[in-house]
Amino acid sequence: MKLPLTISLLASNRIATLERCLDSLRPLLQQVPAELIVVFTGTDERVRHEAFCQVLFLVIDANPC
């Protein structure tokens, strides 16, 4: 059994940086068995929404308050 590649991405309050990271990872995620885990560490709801809408994987909120 092949284990998938796991990529972890920390996302804070920089939506442009998150978009660039997701754009650069997309080809890899389409070519190999992989999972992407996004850990949201910021406070900007727009960034969380972007991560949730674009990734469609697991988004972990490190600031649940």
PDBQT receptor file of N, H, CA, C and O in Angstrom, charges set to zero:
ATOM      1  N   MET A   1       0.841  -1.185   0.000  1.00  0.00    +0.000 N 
ATOM      2  CA  MET A   1       0.000   0.000   0.000  1.00  0.00    +0.000 C 
ATOM      3  C   MET A   1       0.885   1.247   0.000  1.00  0.00    +0.000 C 
ATOM      4  O   MET A   1       1.806   1.362   0.809  1.00  0.00    +0.000 OA
ATOM      5  N   LYS A   2       0.608   2.155  -0.890  1.00  0.00    +0.000 N 
ATOM      6  H   LYS A   2      -0.140   2.061  -1.548  1.00  0.00    +0.000 HD
ATOM      7  CA  LYS A   2       1.358   3.407  -0.943  1.00  0.00    +0.000 C 
ATOM      8  C   LYS A   2       0.757   4.416   0.025  1.00  0.00    +0.000 C 
ATOM      9  O   LYS A   2      -0.450   4.656   0.027  1.00  0.00    +0.000 OA
ATOM     10  N   LEU A   3       1.616   4.996   0.841  1.00  0.00    +0.000 N 
ATOM     11  H   LEU A   3       2.597   4.801   0.840  1.00  0.00    +0.000 HD
ATOM     12  CA  LEU A   3       1.158   6.039   1.745  1.00  0.00    +0.000 C 
ATOM     13  C   LEU A   3       1.101   7.360   0.997  1.00  0.00    +0.000 C 
ATOM     14  O   LEU A   3       1.999   7.666   0.213  1.00  0.00    +0.000 OA
ATOM     15  N   PRO A   4       0.063   8.141   1.226  1.00  0.00    +0.000 N 
ATOM     16  CA  PRO A   4      -0.022   9.432   0.542  1.00  0.00    +0.000 C 
ATOM     17  C   PRO A   4       0.970  10.431   1.133  1.00  0.00    +0.000 C 
ATOM     18  O   PRO A   4       1.367  10.328   2.294  1.00  0.00    +0.000 OA
ATOM     19  N   LEU A   5       1.344  11.366   0.334  1.00  0.00    +0.000 N 
ATOM     20  H   LEU A   5       1.021  11.450  -0.609  1.00  0.00    +0.000 HD
ATOM     21  CA  LEU A   5       2.150  12.490   0.783  1.00  0.00    +0.000 C 
ATOM     22  C   LEU A   5       1.249  13.407   1.599  1.00  0.00    +0.000 C 
ATOM     23  O   LEU A   5       0.142  13.729   1.169  1.00  0.00    +0.000 OA
ATOM     24  N   THR A   6       1.710  13.826   2.764  1.00  0.00    +0.000 N 
ATOM     25  H   THR A   6       2.609  13.564   3.113  1.00  0.00    +0.000 HD
ATOM     26  CA  THR A   6       0.959  14.757   3.587  1.00  0.00    +0.000 C 
ATOM     27  C   THR A   6       1.677  16.097   3.591  1.00  0.00    +0.000 C 
ATOM     28  O   THR A   6       2.860  16.178   3.923  1.00  0.00    +0.000 OA
ATOM     29  N   ILE A   7       0.960  17.139   3.221  1.00  0.00    +0.000 N 
ATOM     30  H   ILE A   7      -0.001  17.073   2.951  1.00  0.00    +0.000 HD
ATOM     31  CA  ILE A   7       1.501  18.494   3.204  1.00  0.00    +0.000 C 
ATOM     32  C   ILE A   7       0.725  19.300   4.234  1.00  0.00    +0.000 C 
ATOM     33  O   ILE A   7      -0.506  19.309   4.239  1.00  0.00    +0.000 OA
ATOM     34  N   SER A   8       1.454  19.967   5.093  1.00  0.00    +0.000 N 
ATOM     35  H   SER A   8       2.454  19.961   5.088  1.00  0.00    +0.000 HD
ATOM     36  CA  SER A   8       0.834  20.815   6.104  1.00  0.00    +0.000 C 
ATOM     37  C   SER A   8       1.157  22.264   5.780  1.00  0.00    +0.000 C 
ATOM     38  O   SER A   8       2.308  22.601   5.500  1.00  0.00    +0.000 OA
ATOM     39  N   LEU A   9       0.158  23.108   5.816  1.00  0.00    +0.000 N 
ATOM     40  H   LEU A   9      -0.777  22.835   6.042  1.00  0.00    +0.000 HD
ATOM     41  CA  LEU A   9       0.315  24.510   5.460  1.00  0.00    +0.000 C 
ATOM     42  C   LEU A   9      -0.252  25.370   6.586  1.00  0.00    +0.000 C 
ATOM     43  O   LEU A   9      -1.418  25.236   6.955  1.00  0.00    +0.000 OA
ATOM     44  N   LEU A  10       0.583  26.250   7.124  1.00  0.00    +0.000 N 
ATOM     45  H   LEU A  10       1.531  26.359   6.823  1.00  0.00    +0.000 HD
ATOM     46  CA  LEU A  10       0.118  27.202   8.131  1.00  0.00    +0.000 C 
ATOM     47  C   LEU A  10      -0.401  28.443   7.417  1.00  0.00    +0.000 C 
ATOM     48  O   LEU A  10       0.296  29.013   6.578  1.00  0.00    +0.000 OA
ATOM     49  N   ALA A  11      -1.598  28.857   7.737  1.00  0.00    +0.000 N 
ATOM     50  H   ALA A  11      -2.165  28.394   8.418  1.00  0.00    +0.000 HD
ATOM     51  CA  ALA A  11      -2.202  30.018   7.098  1.00  0.00    +0.000 C 
ATOM     52  C   ALA A  11      -2.578  31.031   8.170  1.00  0.00    +0.000 C 
ATOM     53  O   ALA A  11      -3.330  30.716   9.092  1.00  0.00    +0.000 OA
ATOM     54  N   SER A  12      -2.056  32.247   8.049  1.00  0.00    +0.000 N 
ATOM     55  H   SER A  12      -1.446  32.504   7.299  1.00  0.00    +0.000 HD
ATOM     56  CA  SER A  12      -2.423  33.278   9.021  1.00  0.00    +0.000 C 
ATOM     57  C   SER A  12      -3.282  34.331   8.343  1.00  0.00    +0.000 C 
ATOM     58  O   SER A  12      -4.365  34.003   7.860  1.00  0.00    +0.000 OA
ATOM     59  N   ASN A  13      -2.850  35.565   8.287  1.00  0.00    +0.000 N 
ATOM     60  H   ASN A  13      -1.970  35.832   8.680  1.00  0.00    +0.000 HD
ATOM     61  CA  ASN A  13      -3.689  36.653   7.787  1.00  0.00    +0.000 C 
ATOM     62  C   ASN A  13      -3.253  37.191   6.431  1.00  0.00    +0.000 C 
ATOM     63  O   ASN A  13      -3.564  38.336   6.105  1.00  0.00    +0.000 OA
ATOM     64  N   ARG A  14      -2.558  36.419   5.650  1.00  0.00    +0.000 N 
ATOM     65  H   ARG A  14      -2.305  35.489   5.915  1.00  0.00    +0.000 HD
ATOM     66  CA  ARG A  14      -2.079  36.891   4.345  1.00  0.00    +0.000 C 
ATOM     67  C   ARG A  14      -2.753  36.094   3.237  1.00  0.00    +0.000 C 
ATOM     68  O   ARG A  14      -2.278  35.029   2.844  1.00  0.00    +0.000 OA
ATOM     69  N   ILE A  15      -3.853  36.616   2.744  1.00  0.00    +0.000 N 
ATOM     70  H   ILE A  15      -4.239  37.482   3.062  1.00  0.00    +0.000 HD
ATOM     71  CA  ILE A  15      -4.636  35.889   1.754  1.00  0.00    +0.000 C 
ATOM     72  C   ILE A  15      -3.870  35.714   0.439  1.00  0.00    +0.000 C 
ATOM     73  O   ILE A  15      -3.993  34.670  -0.201  1.00  0.00    +0.000 OA
ATOM     74  N   ALA A  16      -3.084  36.709   0.025  1.00  0.00    +0.000 N 
ATOM     75  H   ALA A  16      -2.984  37.557   0.545  1.00  0.00    +0.000 HD
ATOM     76  CA  ALA A  16      -2.320  36.592  -1.227  1.00  0.00    +0.000 C 
ATOM     77  C   ALA A  16      -1.278  35.484  -1.118  1.00  0.00    +0.000 C 
ATOM     78  O   ALA A  16      -1.048  34.748  -2.078  1.00  0.00    +0.000 OA
ATOM     79  N   THR A  17      -0.654  35.366   0.037  1.00  0.00    +0.000 N 
ATOM     80  H   THR A  17      -0.840  35.964   0.816  1.00  0.00    +0.000 HD
ATOM     81  CA  THR A  17       0.340  34.312   0.235  1.00  0.00    +0.000 C 
ATOM     82  C   THR A  17      -0.332  32.946   0.226  1.00  0.00    +0.000 C 
ATOM     83  O   THR A  17       0.198  32.005  -0.364  1.00  0.00    +0.000 OA
ATOM     84  N   LEU A  18      -1.474  32.822   0.861  1.00  0.00    +0.000 N 
ATOM     85  H   LEU A  18      -1.904  33.586   1.341  1.00  0.00    +0.000 HD
ATOM     86  CA  LEU A  18      -2.210  31.561   0.853  1.00  0.00    +0.000 C 
ATOM     87  C   LEU A  18      -2.577  31.170  -0.569  1.00  0.00    +0.000 C 
ATOM     88  O   LEU A  18      -2.408  30.013  -0.953  1.00  0.00    +0.000 OA
ATOM     89  N   GLU A  19      -3.072  32.110  -1.353  1.00  0.00    +0.000 N 
ATOM     90  H   GLU A  19      -3.210  33.050  -1.041  1.00  0.00    +0.000 HD
ATOM     91  CA  GLU A  19      -3.451  31.815  -2.736  1.00  0.00    +0.000 C 
ATOM     92  C   GLU A  19      -2.250  31.355  -3.548  1.00  0.00    +0.000 C 
ATOM     93  O   GLU A  19      -2.354  30.408  -4.328  1.00  0.00    +0.000 OA
ATOM     94  N   ARG A  20      -1.098  32.023  -3.371  1.00  0.00    +0.000 N 
ATOM     95  H   ARG A  20      -1.013  32.792  -2.737  1.00  0.00    +0.000 HD
ATOM     96  CA  ARG A  20       0.119  31.610  -4.086  1.00  0.00    +0.000 C 
ATOM     97  C   ARG A  20       0.547  30.198  -3.690  1.00  0.00    +0.000 C 
ATOM     98  O   ARG A  20       0.916  29.394  -4.545  1.00  0.00    +0.000 OA
ATOM     99  N   CYS A  21       0.498  29.906  -2.407  1.00  0.00    +0.000 N 
ATOM    100  H   CYS A  21       0.198  30.560  -1.712  1.00  0.00    +0.000 HD
ATOM    101  CA  CYS A  21       0.871  28.569  -1.937  1.00  0.00    +0.000 C 
ATOM    102  C   CYS A  21      -0.060  27.503  -2.517  1.00  0.00    +0.000 C 
ATOM    103  O   CYS A  21       0.397  26.468  -3.002  1.00  0.00    +0.000 OA
ATOM    104  N   LEU A  22      -1.351  27.761  -2.464  1.00  0.00    +0.000 N 
ATOM    105  H   LEU A  22      -1.722  28.602  -2.070  1.00  0.00    +0.000 HD
ATOM    106  CA  LEU A  22      -2.310  26.791  -3.000  1.00  0.00    +0.000 C 
ATOM    107  C   LEU A  22      -2.130  26.604  -4.500  1.00  0.00    +0.000 C 
ATOM    108  O   LEU A  22      -2.212  25.482  -4.999  1.00  0.00    +0.000 OA
ATOM    109  N   ASP A  23      -1.885  27.693  -5.221  1.00  0.00    +0.000 N 
ATOM    110  H   ASP A  23      -1.818  28.605  -4.815  1.00  0.00    +0.000 HD
ATOM    111  CA  ASP A  23      -1.659  27.601  -6.668  1.00  0.00    +0.000 C 
ATOM    112  C   ASP A  23      -0.417  26.778  -6.988  1.00  0.00    +0.000 C 
ATOM    113  O   ASP A  23      -0.411  26.007  -7.948  1.00  0.00    +0.000 OA
ATOM    114  N   SER A  24       0.633  26.940  -6.188  1.00  0.00    +0.000 N 
ATOM    115  H   SER A  24       0.628  27.566  -5.408  1.00  0.00    +0.000 HD
ATOM    116  CA  SER A  24       1.864  26.195  -6.469  1.00  0.00    +0.000 C 
ATOM    117  C   SER A  24       1.736  24.722  -6.070  1.00  0.00    +0.000 C 
ATOM    118  O   SER A  24       2.402  23.870  -6.657  1.00  0.00    +0.000 OA
ATOM    119  N   LEU A  25       0.904  24.413  -5.094  1.00  0.00    +0.000 N 
ATOM    120  H   LEU A  25       0.363  25.105  -4.616  1.00  0.00    +0.000 HD
ATOM    121  CA  LEU A  25       0.724  23.030  -4.662  1.00  0.00    +0.000 C 
ATOM    122  C   LEU A  25      -0.265  22.249  -5.527  1.00  0.00    +0.000 C 
ATOM    123  O   LEU A  25      -0.196  21.021  -5.590  1.00  0.00    +0.000 OA
ATOM    124  N   ARG A  26      -1.169  22.940  -6.184  1.00  0.00    +0.000 N 
ATOM    125  H   ARG A  26      -1.224  23.937  -6.133  1.00  0.00    +0.000 HD
ATOM    126  CA  ARG A  26      -2.234  22.271  -6.939  1.00  0.00    +0.000 C 
ATOM    127  C   ARG A  26      -1.713  21.226  -7.943  1.00  0.00    +0.000 C 
ATOM    128  O   ARG A  26      -2.253  20.120  -7.972  1.00  0.00    +0.000 OA
ATOM    129  N   PRO A  27      -0.685  21.524  -8.772  1.00  0.00    +0.000 N 
ATOM    130  CA  PRO A  27      -0.202  20.500  -9.712  1.00  0.00    +0.000 C 
ATOM    131  C   PRO A  27       0.323  19.243  -9.009  1.00  0.00    +0.000 C 
ATOM    132  O   PRO A  27       0.071  18.126  -9.462  1.00  0.00    +0.000 OA
ATOM    133  N   LEU A  28       1.042  19.423  -7.918  1.00  0.00    +0.000 N 
ATOM    134  H   LEU A  28       1.247  20.330  -7.550  1.00  0.00    +0.000 HD
ATOM    135  CA  LEU A  28       1.555  18.278  -7.170  1.00  0.00    +0.000 C 
ATOM    136  C   LEU A  28       0.415  17.440  -6.614  1.00  0.00    +0.000 C 
ATOM    137  O   LEU A  28       0.442  16.212  -6.694  1.00  0.00    +0.000 OA
ATOM    138  N   LEU A  29      -0.591  18.108  -6.047  1.00  0.00    +0.000 N 
ATOM    139  H   LEU A  29      -0.613  19.106  -5.982  1.00  0.00    +0.000 HD
ATOM    140  CA  LEU A  29      -1.720  17.397  -5.466  1.00  0.00    +0.000 C 
ATOM    141  C   LEU A  29      -2.514  16.623  -6.508  1.00  0.00    +0.000 C 
ATOM    142  O   LEU A  29      -3.185  15.645  -6.178  1.00  0.00    +0.000 OA
ATOM    143  N   GLN A  30      -2.442  17.052  -7.762  1.00  0.00    +0.000 N 
ATOM    144  H   GLN A  30      -1.897  17.846  -8.030  1.00  0.00    +0.000 HD
ATOM    145  CA  GLN A  30      -3.155  16.354  -8.829  1.00  0.00    +0.000 C 
ATOM    146  C   GLN A  30      -2.354  15.183  -9.389  1.00  0.00    +0.000 C 
ATOM    147  O   GLN A  30      -2.923  14.304 -10.036  1.00  0.00    +0.000 OA
ATOM    148  N   GLN A  31      -1.041  15.158  -9.151  1.00  0.00    +0.000 N 
ATOM    149  H   GLN A  31      -0.579  15.872  -8.625  1.00  0.00    +0.000 HD
ATOM    150  CA  GLN A  31      -0.192  14.131  -9.754  1.00  0.00    +0.000 C 
ATOM    151  C   GLN A  31       0.134  12.964  -8.836  1.00  0.00    +0.000 C 
ATOM    152  O   GLN A  31       0.367  11.854  -9.315  1.00  0.00    +0.000 OA
ATOM    153  N   VAL A  32       0.155  13.187  -7.531  1.00  0.00    +0.000 N 
ATOM    154  H   VAL A  32      -0.034  14.088  -7.141  1.00  0.00    +0.000 HD
ATOM    155  CA  VAL A  32       0.534  12.121  -6.606  1.00  0.00    +0.000 C 
ATOM    156  C   VAL A  32      -0.549  11.973  -5.539  1.00  0.00    +0.000 C 
ATOM    157  O   VAL A  32      -1.256  12.930  -5.226  1.00  0.00    +0.000 OA
ATOM    158  N   PRO A  33      -0.672  10.763  -4.981  1.00  0.00    +0.000 N 
ATOM    159  CA  PRO A  33      -1.610  10.610  -3.862  1.00  0.00    +0.000 C 
ATOM    160  C   PRO A  33      -1.150  11.491  -2.707  1.00  0.00    +0.000 C 
ATOM    161  O   PRO A  33      -0.063  11.290  -2.165  1.00  0.00    +0.000 OA
ATOM    162  N   ALA A  34      -1.960  12.450  -2.336  1.00  0.00    +0.000 N 
ATOM    163  H   ALA A  34      -2.843  12.613  -2.776  1.00  0.00    +0.000 HD
ATOM    164  CA  ALA A  34      -1.536  13.414  -1.324  1.00  0.00    +0.000 C 
ATOM    165  C   ALA A  34      -2.739  13.959  -0.581  1.00  0.00    +0.000 C 
ATOM    166  O   ALA A  34      -3.876  13.911  -1.051  1.00  0.00    +0.000 OA
ATOM    167  N   GLU A  35      -2.443  14.477   0.592  1.00  0.00    +0.000 N 
ATOM    168  H   GLU A  35      -1.520  14.516   0.974  1.00  0.00    +0.000 HD
ATOM    169  CA  GLU A  35      -3.450  15.193   1.363  1.00  0.00    +0.000 C 
ATOM    170  C   GLU A  35      -2.836  16.507   1.800  1.00  0.00    +0.000 C 
ATOM    171  O   GLU A  35      -1.631  16.602   2.032  1.00  0.00    +0.000 OA
ATOM    172  N   LEU A  36      -3.673  17.507   1.907  1.00  0.00    +0.000 N 
ATOM    173  H   LEU A  36      -4.652  17.430   1.719  1.00  0.00    +0.000 HD
ATOM    174  CA  LEU A  36      -3.225  18.835   2.320  1.00  0.00    +0.000 C 
ATOM    175  C   LEU A  36      -3.973  19.209   3.586  1.00  0.00    +0.000 C 
ATOM    176  O   LEU A  36      -5.204  19.216   3.614  1.00  0.00    +0.000 OA
ATOM    177  N   ILE A  37      -3.224  19.519   4.627  1.00  0.00    +0.000 N 
ATOM    178  H   ILE A  37      -2.224  19.514   4.604  1.00  0.00    +0.000 HD
ATOM    179  CA  ILE A  37      -3.808  19.944   5.890  1.00  0.00    +0.000 C 
ATOM    180  C   ILE A  37      -3.465  21.413   6.077  1.00  0.00    +0.000 C 
ATOM    181  O   ILE A  37      -2.292  21.781   6.132  1.00  0.00    +0.000 OA
ATOM    182  N   VAL A  38      -4.480  22.245   6.173  1.00  0.00    +0.000 N 
ATOM    183  H   VAL A  38      -5.434  21.947   6.129  1.00  0.00    +0.000 HD
ATOM    184  CA  VAL A  38      -4.287  23.678   6.377  1.00  0.00    +0.000 C 
ATOM    185  C   VAL A  38      -4.600  23.991   7.831  1.00  0.00    +0.000 C 
ATOM    186  O   VAL A  38      -5.697  23.708   8.314  1.00  0.00    +0.000 OA
ATOM    187  N   VAL A  39      -3.634  24.573   8.522  1.00  0.00    +0.000 N 
ATOM    188  H   VAL A  39      -2.743  24.803   8.130  1.00  0.00    +0.000 HD
ATOM    189  CA  VAL A  39      -3.823  24.987   9.905  1.00  0.00    +0.000 C 
ATOM    190  C   VAL A  39      -3.949  26.498   9.901  1.00  0.00    +0.000 C 
ATOM    191  O   VAL A  39      -3.000  27.209   9.570  1.00  0.00    +0.000 OA
ATOM    192  N   PHE A  40      -5.122  26.983  10.268  1.00  0.00    +0.000 N 
ATOM    193  H   PHE A  40      -5.893  26.406  10.536  1.00  0.00    +0.000 HD
ATOM    194  CA  PHE A  40      -5.400  28.417  10.268  1.00  0.00    +0.000 C 
ATOM    195  C   PHE A  40      -4.974  28.995  11.609  1.00  0.00    +0.000 C 
ATOM    196  O   PHE A  40      -5.521  28.627  12.649  1.00  0.00    +0.000 OA
ATOM    197  N   THR A  41      -3.996  29.903  11.588  1.00  0.00    +0.000 N 
ATOM    198  H   THR A  41      -3.552  30.202  10.744  1.00  0.00    +0.000 HD
ATOM    199  CA  THR A  41      -3.474  30.476  12.828  1.00  0.00    +0.000 C 
ATOM    200  C   THR A  41      -3.789  31.958  12.972  1.00  0.00    +0.000 C 
ATOM    201  O   THR A  41      -3.380  32.591  13.945  1.00  0.00    +0.000 OA
ATOM    202  N   GLY A  42      -4.507  32.505  12.020  1.00  0.00    +0.000 N 
ATOM    203  H   GLY A  42      -4.839  31.991  11.229  1.00  0.00    +0.000 HD
ATOM    204  CA  GLY A  42      -4.762  33.943  12.040  1.00  0.00    +0.000 C 
ATOM    205  C   GLY A  42      -6.140  34.299  12.562  1.00  0.00    +0.000 C 
ATOM    206  O   GLY A  42      -6.855  33.465  13.116  1.00  0.00    +0.000 OA
ATOM    207  N   THR A  43      -6.491  35.563  12.368  1.00  0.00    +0.000 N 
ATOM    208  H   THR A  43      -5.909  36.241  11.918  1.00  0.00    +0.000 HD
ATOM    209  CA  THR A  43      -7.772  36.068  12.847  1.00  0.00    +0.000 C 
ATOM    210  C   THR A  43      -8.654  36.601  11.722  1.00  0.00    +0.000 C 
ATOM    211  O   THR A  43      -9.802  36.976  11.962  1.00  0.00    +0.000 OA
ATOM    212  N   ASP A  44      -8.127  36.640  10.489  1.00  0.00    +0.000 N 
ATOM    213  H   ASP A  44      -7.194  36.336  10.294  1.00  0.00    +0.000 HD
ATOM    214  CA  ASP A  44      -8.860  37.206   9.352  1.00  0.00    +0.000 C 
ATOM    215  C   ASP A  44      -9.813  36.153   8.775  1.00  0.00    +0.000 C 
ATOM    216  O   ASP A  44      -9.373  35.146   8.220  1.00  0.00    +0.000 OA
ATOM    217  N   GLU A  45     -11.105  36.394   8.910  1.00  0.00    +0.000 N 
ATOM    218  H   GLU A  45     -11.462  37.212   9.360  1.00  0.00    +0.000 HD
ATOM    219  CA  GLU A  45     -12.115  35.445   8.439  1.00  0.00    +0.000 C 
ATOM    220  C   GLU A  45     -12.037  35.222   6.929  1.00  0.00    +0.000 C 
ATOM    221  O   GLU A  45     -12.385  34.143   6.449  1.00  0.00    +0.000 OA
ATOM    222  N   ARG A  46     -11.585  36.231   6.169  1.00  0.00    +0.000 N 
ATOM    223  H   ARG A  46     -11.303  37.108   6.559  1.00  0.00    +0.000 HD
ATOM    224  CA  ARG A  46     -11.468  36.066   4.716  1.00  0.00    +0.000 C 
ATOM    225  C   ARG A  46     -10.465  34.981   4.366  1.00  0.00    +0.000 C 
ATOM    226  O   ARG A  46     -10.678  34.214   3.427  1.00  0.00    +0.000 OA
ATOM    227  N   VAL A  47      -9.372  34.912   5.119  1.00  0.00    +0.000 N 
ATOM    228  H   VAL A  47      -9.200  35.535   5.882  1.00  0.00    +0.000 HD
ATOM    229  CA  VAL A  47      -8.348  33.896   4.856  1.00  0.00    +0.000 C 
ATOM    230  C   VAL A  47      -8.893  32.515   5.189  1.00  0.00    +0.000 C 
ATOM    231  O   VAL A  47      -8.685  31.564   4.435  1.00  0.00    +0.000 OA
ATOM    232  N   ARG A  48      -9.581  32.402   6.304  1.00  0.00    +0.000 N 
ATOM    233  H   ARG A  48      -9.750  33.174   6.916  1.00  0.00    +0.000 HD
ATOM    234  CA  ARG A  48     -10.175  31.106   6.657  1.00  0.00    +0.000 C 
ATOM    235  C   ARG A  48     -11.162  30.664   5.582  1.00  0.00    +0.000 C 
ATOM    236  O   ARG A  48     -11.158  29.505   5.167  1.00  0.00    +0.000 OA
ATOM    237  N   HIS A  49     -11.996  31.581   5.140  1.00  0.00    +0.000 N 
ATOM    238  H   HIS A  49     -11.998  32.522   5.478  1.00  0.00    +0.000 HD
ATOM    239  CA  HIS A  49     -12.975  31.259   4.104  1.00  0.00    +0.000 C 
ATOM    240  C   HIS A  49     -12.278  30.814   2.817  1.00  0.00    +0.000 C 
ATOM    241  O   HIS A  49     -12.706  29.843   2.192  1.00  0.00    +0.000 OA
ATOM    242  N   GLU A  50     -11.214  31.508   2.412  1.00  0.00    +0.000 N 
ATOM    243  H   GLU A  50     -10.867  32.296   2.920  1.00  0.00    +0.000 HD
ATOM    244  CA  GLU A  50     -10.461  31.154   1.207  1.00  0.00    +0.000 C 
ATOM    245  C   GLU A  50      -9.879  29.749   1.328  1.00  0.00    +0.000 C 
ATOM    246  O   GLU A  50      -9.960  28.955   0.391  1.00  0.00    +0.000 OA
ATOM    247  N   ALA A  51      -9.298  29.450   2.472  1.00  0.00    +0.000 N 
ATOM    248  H   ALA A  51      -9.232  30.095   3.233  1.00  0.00    +0.000 HD
ATOM    249  CA  ALA A  51      -8.729  28.122   2.686  1.00  0.00    +0.000 C 
ATOM    250  C   ALA A  51      -9.819  27.061   2.614  1.00  0.00    +0.000 C 
ATOM    251  O   ALA A  51      -9.631  26.020   1.986  1.00  0.00    +0.000 OA
ATOM    252  N   PHE A  52     -10.939  27.315   3.243  1.00  0.00    +0.000 N 
ATOM    253  H   PHE A  52     -11.091  28.162   3.753  1.00  0.00    +0.000 HD
ATOM    254  CA  PHE A  52     -12.028  26.344   3.267  1.00  0.00    +0.000 C 
ATOM    255  C   PHE A  52     -12.621  26.130   1.876  1.00  0.00    +0.000 C 
ATOM    256  O   PHE A  52     -12.921  24.997   1.500  1.00  0.00    +0.000 OA
ATOM    257  N   CYS A  53     -12.792  27.198   1.114  1.00  0.00    +0.000 N 
ATOM    258  H   CYS A  53     -12.548  28.119   1.419  1.00  0.00    +0.000 HD
ATOM    259  CA  CYS A  53     -13.430  27.101  -0.198  1.00  0.00    +0.000 C 
ATOM    260  C   CYS A  53     -12.512  26.502  -1.257  1.00  0.00    +0.000 C 
ATOM    261  O   CYS A  53     -12.971  25.742  -2.108  1.00  0.00    +0.000 OA
ATOM    262  N   GLN A  54     -11.239  26.827  -1.220  1.00  0.00    +0.000 N 
ATOM    263  H   GLN A  54     -10.865  27.445  -0.528  1.00  0.00    +0.000 HD
ATOM    264  CA  GLN A  54     -10.327  26.368  -2.263  1.00  0.00    +0.000 C 
ATOM    265  C   GLN A  54      -9.754  24.991  -2.004  1.00  0.00    +0.000 C 
ATOM    266  O   GLN A  54      -9.527  24.225  -2.940  1.00  0.00    +0.000 OA
ATOM    267  N   VAL A  55      -9.520  24.672  -0.753  1.00  0.00    +0.000 N 
ATOM    268  H   VAL A  55      -9.705  25.294   0.007  1.00  0.00    +0.000 HD
ATOM    269  CA  VAL A  55      -8.775  23.447  -0.469  1.00  0.00    +0.000 C 
ATOM    270  C   VAL A  55      -9.675  22.216  -0.546  1.00  0.00    +0.000 C 
ATOM    271  O   VAL A  55      -9.301  21.213  -1.154  1.00  0.00    +0.000 OA
ATOM    272  N   LEU A  56     -10.839  22.283   0.056  1.00  0.00    +0.000 N 
ATOM    273  H   LEU A  56     -11.143  23.097   0.550  1.00  0.00    +0.000 HD
ATOM    274  CA  LEU A  56     -11.765  21.154   0.120  1.00  0.00    +0.000 C 
ATOM    275  C   LEU A  56     -11.107  19.933   0.743  1.00  0.00    +0.000 C 
ATOM    276  O   LEU A  56     -11.435  18.798   0.397  1.00  0.00    +0.000 OA
ATOM    277  N   PHE A  57     -10.197  20.164   1.645  1.00  0.00    +0.000 N 
ATOM    278  H   PHE A  57      -9.931  21.086   1.926  1.00  0.00    +0.000 HD
ATOM    279  CA  PHE A  57      -9.563  19.107   2.417  1.00  0.00    +0.000 C 
ATOM    280  C   PHE A  57      -9.859  19.406   3.883  1.00  0.00    +0.000 C 
ATOM    281  O   PHE A  57     -10.970  19.809   4.228  1.00  0.00    +0.000 OA
ATOM    282  N   LEU A  58      -8.892  19.215   4.715  1.00  0.00    +0.000 N 
ATOM    283  H   LEU A  58      -7.990  18.888   4.435  1.00  0.00    +0.000 HD
ATOM    284  CA  LEU A  58      -9.066  19.430   6.140  1.00  0.00    +0.000 C 
ATOM    285  C   LEU A  58      -8.493  20.773   6.527  1.00  0.00    +0.000 C 
ATOM    286  O   LEU A  58      -7.323  21.048   6.263  1.00  0.00    +0.000 OA
ATOM    287  N   VAL A  59      -9.290  21.603   7.141  1.00  0.00    +0.000 N 
ATOM    288  H   VAL A  59     -10.241  21.379   7.356  1.00  0.00    +0.000 HD
ATOM    289  CA  VAL A  59      -8.837  22.896   7.634  1.00  0.00    +0.000 C 
ATOM    290  C   VAL A  59      -8.953  22.865   9.152  1.00  0.00    +0.000 C 
ATOM    291  O   VAL A  59     -10.037  22.640   9.689  1.00  0.00    +0.000 OA
ATOM    292  N   ILE A  60      -7.847  23.088   9.842  1.00  0.00    +0.000 N 
ATOM    293  H   ILE A  60      -6.965  23.271   9.406  1.00  0.00    +0.000 HD
ATOM    294  CA  ILE A  60      -7.822  23.077  11.297  1.00  0.00    +0.000 C 
ATOM    295  C   ILE A  60      -7.686  24.508  11.780  1.00  0.00    +0.000 C 
ATOM    296  O   ILE A  60      -6.792  25.236  11.347  1.00  0.00    +0.000 OA
ATOM    297  N   ASP A  61      -8.558  24.904  12.661  1.00  0.00    +0.000 N 
ATOM    298  H   ASP A  61      -9.284  24.313  13.012  1.00  0.00    +0.000 HD
ATOM    299  CA  ASP A  61      -8.522  26.259  13.215  1.00  0.00    +0.000 C 
ATOM    300  C   ASP A  61      -7.757  26.222  14.520  1.00  0.00    +0.000 C 
ATOM    301  O   ASP A  61      -8.229  25.646  15.500  1.00  0.00    +0.000 OA
ATOM    302  N   ALA A  62      -6.566  26.837  14.549  1.00  0.00    +0.000 N 
ATOM    303  H   ALA A  62      -6.182  27.305  13.753  1.00  0.00    +0.000 HD
ATOM    304  CA  ALA A  62      -5.752  26.858  15.758  1.00  0.00    +0.000 C 
ATOM    305  C   ALA A  62      -6.208  27.940  16.735  1.00  0.00    +0.000 C 
ATOM    306  O   ALA A  62      -5.731  27.991  17.869  1.00  0.00    +0.000 OA
ATOM    307  N   ASN A  63      -7.123  28.798  16.304  1.00  0.00    +0.000 N 
ATOM    308  H   ASN A  63      -7.510  28.756  15.383  1.00  0.00    +0.000 HD
ATOM    309  CA  ASN A  63      -7.684  29.863  17.147  1.00  0.00    +0.000 C 
ATOM    310  C   ASN A  63      -9.190  29.711  17.188  1.00  0.00    +0.000 C 
ATOM    311  O   ASN A  63      -9.891  30.505  16.562  1.00  0.00    +0.000 OA
ATOM    312  N   PRO A  64      -9.710  28.742  17.886  1.00  0.00    +0.000 N 
ATOM    313  CA  PRO A  64     -11.151  28.502  17.852  1.00  0.00    +0.000 C 
ATOM    314  C   PRO A  64     -11.989  29.529  18.590  1.00  0.00    +0.000 C 
ATOM    315  O   PRO A  64     -13.217  29.458  18.542  1.00  0.00    +0.000 OA
ATOM    316  N   CYS A  65     -11.371  30.478  19.270  1.00  0.00    +0.000 N 
ATOM    317  H   CYS A  65     -10.373  30.536  19.309  1.00  0.00    +0.000 HD
ATOM    318  CA  CYS A  65     -12.128  31.469  20.055  1.00  0.00    +0.000 C 
ATOM    319  C   CYS A  65     -12.923  32.397  19.173  1.00  0.00    +0.000 C 
ATOM    320  O   CYS A  65     -13.612  33.285  19.674  1.00  0.00    +0.000 OA
TER     321      CYS A  65
